[in-house]
Amino acid sequence: MLRKRGKAREPVQRRAKGQLVTELKPFFMKEVGSHFDDFVTNLIEKSASLDNGGCTLTSFSVLEGENSHRAKDLRAPPEHGKIFVIRRSLLDELFEVDHIRTIYHMFIALLILFILSTLVVDYIDEGRLVLEFNLMSYAFGKLTVAMWTWCTMFLCTLTVPYFLFQRWARGYHRTSHPVVHSLLHCFLFVVFQIGVLGLGPLYVVLVYTLPPASRFIVILEQIRLIMKAHSFVRENVPRVLNSAKEKSSTVPVPTVNQYLYFLFAPTLIYRDNYPRTPTVRWGYVAMQFAQVFGCFFYVYYVFERLCTPLFRNIKQEPFSARVLVLCIFNSILPAVLILFLSFFAFLHCWLNAFAEMLRFGDRMFYKDWWNSTSYSNYYRTWNVVVHDWLYYYAYKDFLWFFTKKFKSAAMLAVFAVSAVVHEYALAVCLNFFYPVLFVLFMFFGMAFNFIANDSRKRPIWNVLMWTSLFAGNGVLLCFYSQEWYARQHCPLKNPTFLDYIRPRSWTCRYVF
């Protein structure tokens, strides 16, 4: 009886084992594949870092006086820096798929309809075709002043930081007071960053009363050059300190050509050398610039057909919840179109055009942010160029300075810096202070960063991310457009400083 029962159990046990193997096999294969992918990725990155000398982040050291009574504890520097490798932009790869290419064609078709709508309406109203582009000519007015300002900023950034760093690096090996020598040059560099690059362009923008688009050119380039100069100094100072510590006879000062290439390169992280492509595809460059100009006209028609009629038709009534809600929901569609066009024009077309002209190999300016199921992933993938700068020079350096126990404080500091800079750009370019973006970014954005974190993987979180992103952009367009029109049609004769920061759309009642 026992033998019969044992024989009867054997097929059941075999089936159970077979079922267990069948269930566990995909799991083990997935784990093995994941580890193999990590191994190959690390191998490629290490190989790239060896082939492209200087592509790894140099460690950050602490200035120590020779006569110090006790040595200070050196905190651990950032472990690794950004590694540049040759790779294409994600949209360039996706556009090779016919289904994704069709979405691109749909946006072109929508642009054609906007153009036809504008031409037909103008022909009905005026009895002729009107091709004046008044809104665009106003927005880009005084462009020559903006270009001269940019040339001055660029030449100052090319000469002053390089001269100060070279003078400091060569004198650091010879001086008997390295701390005083370093503090003096650090002070001069901060004065240049704040006084020349900070206040100079701001003075030109305000005194010459540049229109909004021309202001954006000056202010965004101002921010970019400040970040570039900081990266150049931040990456090269540790090399000089290490050279002095090792008592090397050579001073590691980059050449002017290396610094000049970095100022034009589509990255905010300095390296002596970057991976380069073998040739320049000038047809590709022309196509990218053509798409940039196409996006400019696209945004113009979005404002002309969707935004201007919306805010011109606001009735003469006080600021109320009803007016606000209708404005927000009517602003979502144009705001989303502007978001997509801004992303495509700058982060894809503009940066890829310069990368191709400079044979800059690493084209990962963004990742698949549209697939994000959390805001933390969205912030990391939307703009990789700026995220890298904030991660290495704000977040990592904050942790290096205050130890790694304050990760939440470091994240808060990064959010604060980003929110302040975004609000500064909008306040200067629109000529009024209305901190809607700061509130959304600093409070709601940071809250969503912790609530919708990386542990959220279900598709519903991607839906919620898109819903909140659409609503947030609608809020921004509604509030800033209302304030813009209120200040245009309810001007004050002798405005005080408080009038520039007090919302006028809450009290202004105007008729178009």
C-alpha positions in Angstrom: 0.0 0.0 0.0 2.8 2.4 0.9 4.6 1.7 -2.4 1.4 2.3 -4.4 0.9 5.6 -2.6 4.5 6.6 -3.2 4.2 5.7 -6.9 0.9 7.7 -7.0 2.6 10.7 -5.5 5.5 10.8 -7.9 3.6 12.1 -10.9 2.0 14.8 -8.7 5.4 15.9 -7.4 6.8 15.9 -10.9 4.0 18.1 -12.1 4.4 20.4 -9.1 8.1 20.7 -9.8 7.5 21.3 -13.5 5.0 24.0 -12.7 7.4 25.6 -10.2 10.2 25.6 -12.7 7.8 27.1 -15.3 6.8 29.9 -13.0 10.3 30.7 -11.7 12.1 30.5 -15.1 10.9 33.9 -16.4 11.8 35.5 -13.1 15.4 34.1 -13.1 15.8 34.9 -16.8 14.7 38.5 -16.1 17.1 38.8 -13.2 20.0 37.4 -15.3 19.2 39.7 -18.2 19.1 42.7 -15.9 22.4 41.9 -14.3 23.9 41.3 -17.8 22.6 44.6 -19.1 24.1 46.4 -16.0 27.4 44.7 -16.6 27.5 45.7 -20.3 26.5 49.2 -19.5 29.2 49.6 -16.9 31.7 48.1 -19.2 30.8 50.6 -22.0 30.9 53.6 -19.7 34.3 52.6 -18.3 35.6 52.1 -21.8 34.3 55.5 -22.9 35.8 57.2 -19.8 39.2 55.6 -20.7 39.0 56.5 -24.4 37.9 60.1 -23.7 40.4 61.4 -21.2 39.1 63.9 -18.8 35.5 62.7 -19.1 35.3 61.8 -15.4 34.6 64.3 -12.7 37.6 65.3 -10.8 37.2 65.2 -7.0 36.5 68.4 -5.1 39.1 69.3 -2.5 39.2 71.7 0.4 41.6 74.6 0.6 43.8 74.2 3.7 46.2 76.7 5.1 49.8 75.7 5.6 49.8 77.1 9.1 46.6 75.4 10.3 46.9 74.1 13.9 44.7 71.1 13.0 43.7 69.6 9.7 40.0 69.6 8.8 38.2 66.4 8.0 37.8 66.0 4.3 34.4 64.9 3.4 33.9 62.4 0.6 33.7 64.1 -2.8 31.0 63.2 -5.4 31.7 59.7 -6.4 31.3 59.9 -10.2 30.7 62.6 -12.7 28.7 62.6 -15.9 30.2 60.3 -18.5 29.7 61.4 -22.1 29.2 58.7 -24.8 28.1 58.9 -28.4 24.3 58.4 -28.6 21.5 59.8 -30.6 18.5 61.8 -29.4 15.5 59.7 -28.5 13.1 61.5 -31.0 15.6 60.9 -33.8 15.3 57.2 -33.1 11.5 57.3 -32.6 10.9 59.2 -35.9 12.3 56.2 -37.8 9.1 54.4 -36.7 6.2 55.1 -39.1 3.6 55.3 -36.3 5.6 58.0 -34.4 6.3 59.8 -37.6 2.6 60.0 -38.2 2.1 62.0 -35.0 4.7 64.5 -36.3 2.7 64.8 -39.5 -0.4 65.4 -37.5 1.2 68.4 -35.8 2.2 69.8 -39.3 -1.3 69.3 -40.5 -2.6 71.3 -37.5 -0.1 74.1 -38.3 -1.5 74.2 -41.9 -5.0 74.5 -40.5 -4.0 77.4 -38.2 -2.4 79.2 -41.1 -5.5 78.7 -43.3 -7.8 79.8 -40.5 -5.8 83.0 -40.0 -5.7 83.8 -43.7 -9.4 83.1 -44.3 -10.5 85.2 -41.3 -8.2 88.1 -42.3 -9.5 87.9 -45.9 -13.1 88.1 -44.7 -12.4 91.0 -42.3 -10.0 93.0 -44.4 -11.0 91.9 -47.9 -7.4 90.9 -48.6 -4.6 88.6 -47.4 -2.8 90.1 -44.4 0.7 88.8 -43.8 2.0 91.3 -41.4 2.8 89.2 -38.3 2.3 92.1 -35.9 2.6 90.0 -32.8 5.9 88.4 -33.8 7.4 91.7 -35.0 6.5 93.3 -31.6 7.8 90.3 -29.5 11.2 90.4 -31.3 11.5 94.1 -31.4 14.9 95.8 -30.8 16.6 92.5 -31.7 19.8 94.4 -32.6 20.1 95.6 -29.0 19.6 92.0 -27.8 22.3 90.7 -30.2 24.9 93.3 -29.1 24.1 92.5 -25.5 24.7 88.8 -26.2 28.0 89.5 -28.0 29.2 91.5 -25.0 28.1 88.8 -22.5 29.8 86.1 -24.6 33.1 88.0 -24.9 33.2 88.8 -21.2 32.5 85.1 -20.4 35.2 84.0 -22.8 37.9 86.3 -21.4 37.3 87.1 -17.7 36.7 83.6 -16.1 39.5 82.1 -18.2 42.0 84.9 -17.3 41.1 84.7 -13.6 41.4 81.0 -13.5 44.7 80.9 -15.4 46.1 83.7 -13.2 45.0 81.8 -10.1 46.3 78.4 -11.2 49.7 79.6 -12.2 50.1 81.7 -9.1 48.8 79.0 -6.7 52.0 76.9 -7.1 54.3 79.9 -6.4 52.5 81.9 -3.7 53.4 81.5 0.0 49.8 82.4 0.9 47.6 80.1 -1.2 44.4 80.7 0.9 44.6 84.5 0.5 45.5 84.1 -3.2 42.5 81.8 -3.7 40.0 83.9 -1.8 41.0 87.0 -3.7 40.4 85.3 -7.1 37.2 83.7 -5.8 36.0 87.2 -4.8 36.8 88.6 -8.2 35.0 85.7 -9.9 31.9 86.2 -7.8 31.9 89.9 -8.6 32.1 89.1 -12.3 29.2 86.6 -12.0 27.0 88.9 -10.1 28.1 92.3 -11.3 28.9 91.8 -15.0 26.8 88.8 -16.0 24.1 89.3 -13.4 23.4 93.0 -13.3 24.7 94.1 -16.7 22.2 92.3 -19.0 19.4 93.1 -16.5 20.3 96.8 -16.8 20.2 96.7 -20.6 16.8 94.9 -20.6 15.2 97.4 -18.3 16.7 100.6 -19.6 16.1 99.8 -23.3 12.6 98.3 -22.5 13.1 95.3 -24.7 10.0 93.4 -25.8 9.3 90.0 -24.3 11.0 87.7 -26.9 14.1 89.8 -27.0 14.2 89.8 -23.2 14.0 86.0 -23.2 17.0 85.8 -25.5 19.1 88.0 -23.2 18.0 86.5 -19.9 18.2 82.9 -20.9 21.7 83.4 -22.4 22.6 85.3 -19.2 21.6 82.2 -17.1 23.3 79.8 -19.5 26.7 81.7 -19.5 26.6 82.0 -15.7 26.1 78.2 -15.4 28.9 77.6 -18.0 31.4 79.8 -16.2 30.6 78.1 -12.9 31.1 74.6 -14.4 34.4 75.6 -16.0 35.8 76.8 -12.7 34.2 74.0 -10.6 35.7 71.3 -12.8 39.2 72.7 -13.1 40.0 74.0 -9.6 40.3 70.5 -8.1 42.8 69.5 -10.8 45.0 72.4 -9.9 44.7 71.6 -6.2 45.6 68.0 -6.8 48.5 69.1 -9.0 49.9 71.3 -6.2 49.4 68.6 -3.7 51.4 66.2 -5.8 54.0 68.9 -6.4 53.7 68.5 -10.2 55.8 70.8 -12.4 52.9 71.3 -14.9 49.8 73.3 -14.2 46.7 71.7 -15.7 45.1 74.8 -17.4 42.8 74.0 -20.3 43.5 75.7 -23.6 41.4 78.6 -24.9 40.1 76.4 -27.7 38.8 73.9 -25.2 37.0 76.6 -23.2 35.6 78.2 -26.4 34.3 74.8 -27.6 32.6 74.3 -24.2 30.8 77.7 -24.4 29.1 76.6 -27.7 28.7 72.9 -26.8 25.1 71.8 -25.9 26.1 70.8 -22.3 26.6 72.6 -19.0 29.2 70.2 -17.7 32.8 71.1 -18.6 35.2 68.5 -20.0 38.5 69.0 -21.8 37.4 66.6 -24.5 34.0 65.2 -25.5 33.2 62.2 -27.8 32.9 63.5 -31.3 31.2 62.2 -34.4 33.3 61.8 -37.6 31.5 64.2 -39.9 29.0 67.0 -40.0 25.7 66.4 -41.8 24.8 69.9 -43.0 21.5 68.7 -44.4 20.5 67.6 -40.9 21.6 71.0 -39.4 19.5 72.9 -42.0 16.5 70.6 -41.2 16.8 71.3 -37.4 17.0 75.1 -37.9 14.0 74.9 -40.3 12.0 73.1 -37.7 13.0 75.7 -35.0 11.7 78.5 -37.3 8.6 76.4 -38.0 7.9 76.1 -34.2 8.2 79.9 -33.9 5.5 80.4 -36.4 3.5 77.6 -34.8 3.6 79.4 -31.4 2.7 82.6 -33.2 -0.4 81.1 -34.7 -1.3 79.4 -31.4 -1.2 82.9 -29.7 -3.0 84.5 -32.6 -5.9 82.0 -33.0 -6.3 80.6 -29.5 -4.8 83.0 -26.9 -5.5 86.5 -28.1 -9.2 86.0 -28.8 -9.6 84.3 -25.5 -8.3 87.2 -23.4 -9.8 89.9 -25.6 -13.2 88.4 -25.1 -13.0 88.5 -21.3 -16.0 90.6 -20.2 -15.8 93.7 -18.1 -16.2 92.1 -14.7 -14.1 91.8 -11.6 -11.8 89.0 -10.8 -13.9 86.1 -9.7 -13.8 82.3 -9.3 -16.0 81.9 -12.4 -13.8 84.0 -14.6 -10.7 82.1 -13.3 -12.1 78.6 -13.8 -13.2 79.4 -17.4 -9.9 81.0 -18.2 -7.9 78.0 -16.9 -9.8 75.4 -18.8 -9.8 77.5 -22.0 -6.1 77.9 -21.6 -5.2 74.3 -21.3 -5.1 73.5 -25.1 -2.9 76.4 -26.2 -0.7 75.9 -23.1 -0.1 72.2 -23.9 0.7 73.1 -27.6 3.2 75.7 -26.4 4.7 73.2 -24.0 5.2 70.6 -26.8 6.5 73.1 -29.3 9.0 74.6 -26.8 10.3 71.2 -25.9 10.7 70.2 -29.6 12.2 73.5 -30.8 14.8 73.9 -28.1 15.6 70.6 -26.4 15.5 68.6 -29.7 16.0 70.8 -32.7 18.2 73.7 -31.4 20.5 71.5 -29.3 20.8 68.9 -32.0 21.7 71.5 -34.6 24.6 72.9 -32.5 25.7 69.3 -31.6 25.8 68.4 -35.2 27.8 71.5 -36.2 30.3 70.9 -33.4 30.3 67.1 -33.9 29.2 66.7 -30.3 28.5 63.0 -29.8 26.3 62.8 -26.7 22.8 63.9 -27.9 20.9 62.7 -24.8 19.4 66.2 -24.0 16.2 64.6 -22.7 14.8 61.1 -22.0 11.4 59.6 -22.3 9.8 62.0 -19.9 6.4 61.4 -21.5 6.4 57.8 -20.0 7.0 59.1 -16.5 4.7 57.7 -13.7 6.2 60.0 -11.1 7.2 63.6 -11.0 10.6 62.7 -9.6 11.3 60.8 -12.9 9.8 63.6 -14.9 12.1 66.2 -13.4 15.1 64.0 -14.2 14.2 63.3 -17.8 12.5 66.5 -19.1 15.7 68.5 -19.4 18.8 66.4 -18.9 21.1 69.3 -19.7 19.9 71.5 -16.8 19.3 68.5 -14.5 22.9 67.4 -14.8 24.1 70.8 -13.7 21.7 71.0 -10.7 22.6 67.4 -9.7 26.3 67.7 -9.7 26.8 71.4 -8.7 23.8 72.0 -6.4 22.7 68.6 -5.0 26.0 66.8 -4.9 28.0 69.7 -3.7 25.4 70.5 -1.0 25.7 66.9 0.3 29.5 67.2 0.1 29.5 70.4 2.2 26.9 69.4 4.7 27.5 65.6 4.7 25.1 63.0 3.2 22.7 63.1 6.2 20.8 66.1 4.7 19.4 64.6 1.4 16.0 66.1 2.0 17.5 69.6 2.6 19.7 69.2 -0.5 16.6 68.4 -2.6 14.8 71.3 -1.1 17.7 73.6 -1.9 17.7 72.4 -5.6 14.0 73.0 -5.9 14.4 76.5 -4.4 17.2 77.4 -6.8 15.3 76.2 -9.8 12.1 77.9 -8.8 13.8 81.2 -8.1 15.7 81.2 -11.4 12.5 80.3 -13.4 10.5 83.0 -11.6 13.4 85.5 -12.2 13.3 84.8 -15.9 9.6 85.3 -16.2 9.5 88.4 -14.0 12.1 90.2 -16.0 10.8 89.1 -19.4 7.2 89.9 -18.7 8.1 93.1 -16.7 6.1 92.2 -13.6 6.4 89.9 -10.6 3.6 87.4 -10.3 5.0 84.3 -8.5 2.5 81.7 -9.9 5.2 79.6 -11.3 7.2 79.8 -8.1 4.2 78.6 -6.0 3.4 75.8 -8.4 7.0 74.6 -8.7 8.1 75.1 -5.1 5.0 73.8 -3.3 2.9 71.7 -5.6 5.8 70.4 -7.6 7.8 69.4 -4.6 4.8 67.8 -2.9 4.1 65.8 -6.1 7.8 64.8 -6.1 7.3 63.0 -2.8 3.7 61.8 -3.3 4.2 60.5 -6.9 7.6 59.0 -6.3 9.5 56.3 -8.2 7.7 53.5 -6.5 4.6 54.4 -8.6 4.7 52.2 -11.7 1.1 51.6 -12.7 -0.3 53.3 -15.8 -2.8 55.3 -13.8 0.1 57.4 -12.4 1.2 58.3 -15.9 -2.4 59.5 -16.5 -2.4 61.5 -13.3 1.0 63.0 -14.2 -0.3 64.2 -17.6 -3.5 65.5 -16.1 -1.7 67.6 -13.5 0.9 68.7 -16.1 -1.9 69.9 -18.5 -3.8 71.7 -15.7 -0.6 73.3 -14.4 0.3 74.8 -17.7 -3.2 76.0 -18.2 -3.0 77.8 -14.8 0.3 79.4 -15.8 -0.9 80.7 -19.2 -4.2 81.9 -17.7 -2.7 83.8 -14.8 0.2 85.4 -16.7 -1.9 86.3 -19.7 -4.6 88.0 -17.5 -1.9 89.9 -15.7 -0.2 90.9 -18.9 -3.4 92.3 -20.4 -4.4 94.0 -17.2 -1.1 95.9 -17.1 -1.4 96.9 -20.7 -5.0 98.3 -20.4 -4.9 99.5 -16.8 -1.6 101.4 -16.7 -0.6 103.6 -13.7 0.8 107.1 -14.1 3.4 107.0 -11.4 3.9 103.3 -10.4 5.8 102.5 -7.2 7.8 99.4 -6.5 4.7 97.8 -4.9 2.8 98.3 -8.1 5.2 96.0 -9.9 4.7 93.2 -7.4 1.0 93.7 -6.7 -1.3 91.7 -9.1 -3.3 94.2 -11.2 -5.6 91.6 -12.8 -7.4 91.2 -9.5 -8.7 94.8 -9.5 -8.4 96.0 -13.1 -11.7 96.2 -15.1 -10.9 96.9 -18.8 -12.6 97.0 -22.2 -10.9 96.1 -25.5 
